[in-house]
Amino acid sequence: MSISFTSSIISRLKREIADIQKQSTNDKIKREKALSKIKQLQKNVKMSSSPTDLSSKMTQIAKLTEKAAQIEASQTALAKQLAAKNAELRQQLAKDAPLGNK
């Protein structure tokens, strides 16, 4: 395999890994915000006296809980992708090492 081909694969993998890590970080922030909003709504539910207001808050809590669960599932998928990309990168780096490239 040519040196430039291996180098381009390594560069692509590094970009993909960085993108996955960025998406994972963004998802974690979104999840934390959703969980924070859920806690705030739960406190407000305890103080709510209006049945309509209570129903609205409970609906929001349900939607945010679902969103947090979706983000958690996404995090799991991203972790698997990241592990696979890192393994592929290690393989490519091992192939590249005997060629004298870094």
Buried (B, 14 or more C-beta within 10 A) or exposed (E): EEEEEBBEBBEBBEEBBEEBEEBBEEBBEBBEBBBEBBEBBEEBBEEBEEEEEBEBBBEBBEEBEEBBEBBEEBBEEBEEBBEEBEEBBEEBBEBBEEEEEE
